[in-house]
């Protein structure tokens, strides 16, 4: 189940990145339209075509958002059914779901349609207001996409750390049971080899964790990677050494040194599981702080947008009636 969830989460991350890139393309199309309008206030076919390209790009984004909402809903239901996440994480997923639905707010579409319909029929004042209205909605749209992308990346990181912790705890329990065995068997050797391979897989997952981590968490993730990767490598070496001793021991009774080494491996695995949980808690705390900061950012952006609109007013005043 966890592998399937990982695959679905990666697809969502790719889709969100794709939506963000499409939005940037739409912004570029709009900026070109506005530049041409300033250079030549008289409406012409080229300006209308440019605005049509903006609308086509917006429609593509809407389709991608619709598809993503369906995909995300499936993930949310699967997580809830499997009880794979904590109540706090589920609450954050609810917040993410609301954000994703907000992306599809029709205000941007209405503002763009109004701009299209009135192009060539507006007075300079009406044109200024139409541009202001579109840019206000475009800015809100951008903020929703950015917030959604960052929150999902944060939740995916949370999920990855939780899965790593659970896997390490499971391995620690297996190692505990092996260490309690008094006799050496071929089955025990195979179990140790399986644990060593699983530790290698966890190391690989950890090494890839910063690829989809939110920007604000990358430094913490890189620090965790540096510390834990070395520790997991040490555990792998200990397991390899323990496997060698098991194979070389002549008697069927387990040597005390072998048993102590297995107990030490079990403790190290448990410590690494705790390390993952501690990192998760720290990032959750940071995410709550970021959510508060995001509200302040929105207010700041709206103030800046107001200043930009004043500049736009001055520019459009030069358009002849």
KOLZA-246061 format. One record per residue (C-alpha): x, y, z; residue number from 1. Coordinates in Angstrom, 1 decimal, always signed. Example, Ala and Ser with C-alpha at 12.3 -4.5 7.8 and 13.67 -1.06 7.14 Angstrom:
<nodes>
      xx      yy      zz    i
   +12.3    -4.5    +7.8    1
   +13.7    -1.1    +7.1    2
</nodes>
This chain:
<nodes>
      xx      yy      zz    i
    +0.0    +0.0    +0.0    1
    +2.8    +2.4    +1.0    2
    +4.5    +2.0    -2.4    3
    +1.2    +2.8    -4.2    4
    +0.7    +5.9    -2.1    5
    +4.3    +7.0    -2.8    6
    +3.6    +6.7    -6.5    7
    +0.4    +8.7    -6.3    8
    +2.0   +11.4    -4.2    9
    +4.8   +11.7    -6.8   10
    +2.2   +12.1    -9.5   11
    +0.4   +14.8    -7.6   12
    +3.7   +16.7    -7.0   13
    +4.5   +16.5   -10.8   14
    +1.0   +17.7   -11.6   15
    +1.3   +20.7    -9.2   16
    +4.7   +21.6   -10.7   17
    +3.1   +21.4   -14.2   18
    +0.3   +23.7   -13.1   19
    +2.7   +26.2   -11.7   20
    +4.7   +26.2   -15.0   21
    +1.5   +26.6   -17.0   22
    +0.5   +29.6   -14.9   23
    +4.0   +31.1   -15.5   24
    +3.4   +30.7   -19.2   25
    +0.0   +32.4   -18.9   26
    +1.6   +35.3   -17.0   27
    +4.2   +35.7   -19.8   28
    +1.4   +35.7   -22.4   29
    -0.4   +38.4   -20.4   30
    +2.7   +40.5   -20.0   31
    +3.3   +40.5   -23.7   32
    -0.3   +41.6   -24.3   33
    +0.0   +44.4   -21.9   34
    +3.4   +45.6   -23.4   35
    +1.8   +45.6   -26.8   36
    -1.2   +47.5   -25.5   37
    +1.1   +50.2   -24.0   38
    +3.0   +50.6   -27.3   39
    -0.1   +50.6   -29.4   40
    -3.3   +51.6   -27.6   41
    -5.4   +51.1   -30.7   42
    -6.9   +47.6   -30.5   43
    -5.8   +45.3   -33.3   44
    -6.0   +41.6   -34.3   45
    -2.6   +40.8   -32.8   46
    -3.7   +42.1   -29.3   47
    -6.9   +40.0   -29.5   48
    -5.0   +37.0   -30.5   49
    -2.5   +37.5   -27.6   50
    -5.4   +37.7   -25.1   51
    -7.0   +34.6   -26.6   52
    -3.7   +32.8   -25.9   53
    -3.9   +33.8   -22.3   54
    -7.5   +32.4   -22.1   55
    -6.4   +29.2   -23.8   56
    -3.6   +28.8   -21.3   57
    -6.0   +29.4   -18.4   58
    -8.4   +26.8   -19.7   59
    -5.6   +24.2   -19.8   60
    -4.8   +25.1   -16.2   61
    -8.4   +24.6   -15.2   62
    -8.5   +21.1   -16.8   63
    -5.2   +20.2   -15.0   64
    -6.6   +21.4   -11.7   65
    -9.9   +19.4   -12.2   66
    -7.9   +16.2   -12.9   67
    -5.6   +16.9    -9.9   68
    -8.6   +17.4    -7.6   69
   -10.0   +14.0    -8.5   70
    -6.6   +12.3    -8.0   71
    -6.1   +14.1    -4.7   72
    -9.6   +13.0    -3.5   73
    -8.6    +9.4    -4.2   74
    -5.4    +9.7    -2.1   75
    -7.3   +11.4    +0.7   76
    -9.9    +8.6    +0.9   77
    -7.2    +5.9    +0.8   78
    -5.2    +7.5    +3.6   79
    -8.3    +7.9    +5.7   80
    -9.4    +4.2    +5.1   81
    -5.9    +2.8    +5.9   82
    -5.4    +5.0    +9.1   83
    -1.9    +5.6    +7.7   84
    -1.7    +9.2    +8.9   85
    -2.1   +11.0   +12.2   86
    -5.1   +13.2   +12.9   87
    -2.9   +16.3   +12.6   88
    -1.8   +15.2    +9.1   89
    -5.3   +14.5    +8.0   90
    -6.3   +17.9    +9.2   91
    -3.5   +19.4    +7.1   92
    -4.8   +17.4    +4.1   93
    -8.2   +18.9    +4.6   94
    -6.7   +22.3    +4.5   95
    -4.9   +21.3    +1.3   96
    -8.1   +20.1    -0.2   97
    -9.8   +23.4    +0.4   98
    -6.8   +25.3    -1.2   99
    -7.0   +23.1    -4.3  100
   -10.7   +23.8    -4.7  101
   -10.0   +27.5    -4.3  102
    -7.6   +27.4    -7.2  103
   -10.6   +26.8    -9.5  104
   -12.2   +30.1    -8.3  105
   -14.1   +31.5   -11.4  106
   -13.2   +35.1   -10.7  107
   -10.1   +35.0   -12.9  108
   -12.0   +33.5   -15.8  109
   -14.7   +36.2   -15.4  110
   -12.1   +39.0   -15.3  111
   -10.4   +37.7   -18.4  112
   -13.7   +37.3   -20.3  113
   -14.7   +40.8   -19.5  114
   -11.4   +42.1   -20.7  115
   -11.8   +40.1   -23.9  116
   -15.3   +41.2   -24.6  117
   -14.6   +44.9   -24.0  118
   -11.3   +45.1   -25.8  119
   -11.7   +47.9   -28.3  120
   -14.9   +49.2   -26.8  121
   -13.4   +50.7   -23.6  122
   -12.5   +54.2   -22.6  123
    -9.0   +54.5   -21.0  124
   -10.6   +54.6   -17.6  125
   -12.5   +51.4   -18.3  126
    -9.4   +49.7   -19.7  127
    -7.5   +50.6   -16.6  128
   -10.1   +49.1   -14.3  129
   -10.4   +45.9   -16.4  130
    -6.6   +45.5   -16.2  131
    -6.6   +46.1   -12.5  132
    -9.4   +43.6   -11.9  133
    -7.6   +40.9   -14.0  134
    -4.3   +41.5   -12.3  135
    -5.8   +41.4    -8.8  136
    -7.4   +38.0    -9.6  137
    -4.3   +36.7   -11.3  138
    -2.2   +37.5    -8.1  139
    -4.7   +35.7    -5.9  140
    -4.6   +32.7    -8.3  141
    -0.8   +32.6    -8.2  142
    -0.8   +32.7    -4.4  143
    -3.2   +29.8    -4.2  144
    -1.1   +27.7    -6.5  145
    +2.1   +28.5    -4.6  146
    +0.5   +27.8    -1.2  147
    -1.0   +24.6    -2.5  148
    +2.3   +23.4    -4.0  149
    +4.2   +24.2    -0.8  150
    +1.7   +22.6    +1.5  151
    +1.5   +19.4    -0.5  152
    +5.3   +19.2    -0.6  153
    +5.3   +19.7    +3.1  154
    +2.7   +17.0    +3.6  155
    +4.5   +14.6    +1.3  156
    +7.7   +15.2    +3.3  157
    +5.7   +14.5    +6.5  158
    +4.4   +11.3    +4.9  159
    +7.9   +10.2    +3.8  160
    +9.4   +10.7    +7.2  161
    +6.5    +8.8    +8.9  162
    +6.9    +5.9    +6.4  163
   +10.7    +5.8    +7.1  164
   +10.1    +5.8   +10.9  165
    +7.5    +3.0   +10.6  166
    +9.9    +0.9    +8.4  167
   +12.8    +1.4   +10.8  168
   +10.6    +0.5   +13.8  169
    +9.5    -2.7   +12.1  170
   +13.1    -3.6   +11.3  171
   +14.1    -2.9   +14.9  172
   +11.4    -5.3   +16.1  173
   +12.6    -8.0   +13.7  174
   +16.2    -7.5   +15.0  175
   +15.0    -7.7   +18.6  176
   +13.3   -11.1   +17.9  177
   +16.5   -12.3   +16.1  178
   +18.7   -11.2   +19.1  179
   +16.5   -13.2   +21.5  180
   +17.1   -16.4   +19.6  181
   +19.7   -18.6   +21.2  182
   +20.4   -20.8   +18.2  183
   +21.8   -20.0   +14.7  184
   +19.9   -21.1   +11.7  185
   +19.9   -20.5    +7.9  186
   +16.6   -18.6    +8.3  187
   +18.2   -16.2   +10.7  188
   +21.0   -15.5    +8.2  189
   +18.4   -14.8    +5.5  190
   +16.5   -12.5    +7.9  191
   +19.6   -10.5    +8.5  192
   +20.3   -10.2    +4.8  193
   +16.7    -9.0    +4.2  194
   +17.0    -6.4    +7.0  195
   +20.3    -5.1    +5.4  196
   +18.6    -4.8    +2.0  197
   +15.6    -2.9    +3.6  198
   +18.0    -0.5    +5.4  199
   +19.7    +0.1    +2.0  200
   +16.2    +0.9    +0.5  201
   +15.5    +3.4    +3.4  202
   +18.8    +5.1    +2.8  203
   +18.0    +5.5    -0.9  204
   +14.6    +6.9    -0.1  205
   +16.2    +9.3    +2.4  206
   +18.8   +10.4    -0.2  207
   +15.9   +11.4    -2.6  208
   +13.8   +13.1    +0.0  209
   +15.1   +16.6    -0.8  210
   +14.0   +16.4    -4.4  211
   +10.4   +17.2    -3.6  212
   +10.8   +18.9    -0.2  213
    +9.5   +22.5    +0.1  214
   +12.2   +25.2    -0.3  215
   +11.9   +26.3    +3.3  216
   +12.6   +22.8    +4.5  217
   +15.5   +21.8    +2.2  218
   +18.2   +22.8    +4.7  219
   +16.7   +20.7    +7.5  220
   +16.2   +17.8    +5.1  221
   +19.8   +18.0    +3.9  222
   +21.0   +18.1    +7.5  223
   +18.9   +15.0    +8.3  224
   +20.2   +13.2    +5.2  225
   +23.8   +13.9    +6.2  226
   +23.4   +12.6    +9.7  227
   +21.1    +9.6    +9.1  228
   +22.7    +8.4    +5.8  229
   +26.0    +7.8    +7.7  230
   +24.3    +6.1   +10.6  231
   +22.3    +3.8    +8.3  232
   +25.5    +3.0    +6.4  233
   +27.1    +2.0    +9.8  234
   +24.1    -0.2   +10.5  235
   +24.5    -1.9    +7.1  236
   +28.2    -2.6    +7.9  237
   +27.2    -4.0   +11.3  238
   +24.6    -6.2    +9.7  239
   +27.1    -7.4    +7.1  240
   +29.6    -8.2    +9.8  241
   +26.9   -10.0   +11.9  242
   +25.9   -12.1    +8.9  243
   +29.6   -13.1    +8.4  244
   +29.9   -14.2   +12.0  245
   +26.7   -16.2   +11.8  246
   +28.0   -18.0    +8.8  247
   +31.4   -18.6   +10.3  248
   +30.4   -19.9   +13.7  249
   +30.8   -23.6   +13.9  250
   +28.4   -24.4   +16.7  251
   +24.6   -24.0   +16.5  252
   +24.6   -22.1   +19.8  253
   +24.8   -18.3   +19.3  254
   +27.9   -16.6   +20.6  255
   +27.3   -13.8   +23.2  256
   +29.2   -11.3   +21.0  257
   +26.9   -12.0   +18.1  258
   +23.9   -11.5   +20.3  259
   +25.2    -8.3   +21.7  260
   +25.9    -7.0   +18.2  261
   +22.3    -7.8   +17.2  262
   +21.0    -5.9   +20.3  263
   +23.2    -3.0   +19.3  264
   +21.8    -3.0   +15.7  265
   +18.2    -3.1   +17.1  266
   +18.9    +0.0   +19.3  267
   +20.5    +1.9   +16.4  268
   +17.5    +1.1   +14.2  269
   +15.1    +2.3   +16.9  270
   +17.2    +5.5   +17.4  271
   +17.0    +6.2   +13.6  272
   +13.2    +5.8   +13.8  273
   +13.1    +8.3   +16.6  274
   +15.4   +10.6   +14.5  275
   +12.8   +10.5   +11.7  276
   +10.0   +11.3   +14.1  277
   +11.8   +14.2   +15.7  278
   +12.5   +15.7   +12.2  279
    +8.8   +15.3   +11.4  280
    +7.7   +17.1   +14.5  281
   +10.2   +19.9   +13.9  282
    +8.9   +20.3   +10.3  283
    +5.3   +20.3   +11.5  284
    +6.1   +23.0   +13.9  285
    +7.8   +25.0   +11.2  286
    +4.8   +24.4    +8.9  287
    +2.4   +25.9   +11.4  288
    +4.7   +29.0   +11.7  289
    +4.8   +29.2    +7.8  290
    +1.0   +29.1    +7.6  291
    +0.9   +32.2    +9.9  292
    +3.6   +33.8    +7.9  293
    +1.6   +33.0    +4.7  294
    -1.3   +35.1    +5.9  295
    +1.0   +38.0    +6.5  296
    +2.5   +37.5    +3.1  297
    -0.9   +37.7    +1.5  298
    -1.6   +41.0    +3.2  299
    +1.8   +42.3    +2.2  300
    +1.2   +41.2    -1.5  301
    -2.2   +42.9    -1.6  302
    -0.6   +46.1    -0.4  303
    +2.1   +45.8    -3.1  304
    -0.6   +45.0    -5.7  305
    -2.4   +48.2    -4.7  306
    +0.9   +50.2    -5.4  307
    +1.3   +48.4    -8.7  308
    -2.3   +49.3    -9.7  309
    -1.5   +53.0    -9.0  310
    +1.5   +52.7   -11.4  311
    -0.8   +51.0   -13.9  312
    -3.3   +53.9   -13.6  313
    -0.6   +56.4   -14.5  314
    +0.5   +54.3   -17.5  315
    -3.0   +53.8   -18.9  316
    -3.8   +57.5   -18.5  317
    -1.5   +58.0   -21.5  318
    -3.9   +55.9   -23.7  319
    -5.9   +58.3   -25.9  320
    -9.7   +58.2   -25.7  321
</nodes>
